[in-house]
Amino acid sequence: MFKSILREVVENADGAVASILMGFDGITVDSYASEGSGVDMETVGSEYSQVLAQIKQAAQMLDMGTAREVAVQAENMTTLMRLLNEEYFVAIAMKPQGNIGKARYLLRTQAPKLLENLT
Amino acid sequence: MFKSILREVVENADGAVASILMGFDGITVDSYASEGSGVDMETVGSEYSQVLAQIKQAAQMLDMGTAREVAVQAENMTTLMRLLNEEYFVAIAMKPQGNIGKARYLLRTQAPKLLENLT
C-alpha cells in the first residue's frame, strides 16, 4: 500500500530516483528506489529526519505555523520532503535536472492517502 | 552595497517581505525588511543558520555534493535560503502565496555579486 504510492511518485516525476516514508525518529515505514538508482534512501532519510525535526521546531518557534515542505538542492541531488503530521514525513530524491514541480504536486496530492493509512 | 542587493531581491519578488545575508555562525552581515513586514529576519536567519549548517554537512556526508539552496514552506511563511560559500548564506522570507520561482532566480543571479563583496 505505502510502497505503491512511493513507487507511483518516483515513476511519475521525471528525474526522481527514490522515495521514503519515515518517522522523525529515523525509522522507515517503507521505501522505494528505481532500478540502478544508487541511492541509499534510508540513509538519506535518516540524516534529514534530524534536520526536519529541527525545522519543525524552528517554524513553530518563529510563529510561521506548521512546516509543510522542505526542499534541499545540492550539486548532485535534490531532496524534496513533505511533513505529514507530528510523526511522519515523506521524501523523494531526484536528479538535479528533475521535475521538482511535478514531484511537489505528487507528494502534496498523495499525502492524504499516506496519512489515512498511517493513522 | 549588500543592503541594496538585499532590498532589490525583496522588492522584485512578489510576496517577499525581508532578506538577510548571514554567516552560518548566526552573525548578520546585513538585512532588509519591507515596511510593516513584521518579520524579525535576524531571528529567522539565526534559527535557520543552524539548520543550514547541518544540511551542509549532511549533503557532503551523503555524497550529494555541495548544498546550494534550501526552501522551507510553512503555513504562514516560506523561507528560501541560498548557500553562498563555506561561511555565508542569503535568505529571503516570503508570504506563502509569493512568487518563489522569481525569488530563487533573483537569489541565484545576485549570489555572485554578494560573494564578490564578501571575499
Interface residues (C-beta under 8 A of the other chain):
Chain A: T43 V44 E47 Y48 Q50 V51 Q54 I55 A58 A59 M61 L62 D63 M64 G65 T66 A67 R68 E69 V70 A71 V72 Q73 A74 E75 N76 M77 T79
Chain B: T43 V44 E47 Y48 Q50 V51 Q54 I55 A58 A59 M61 L62 D63 M64 G65 T66 A67 R68 E69 V70 A71 V72 Q73 A74 E75 N76 M77 T79
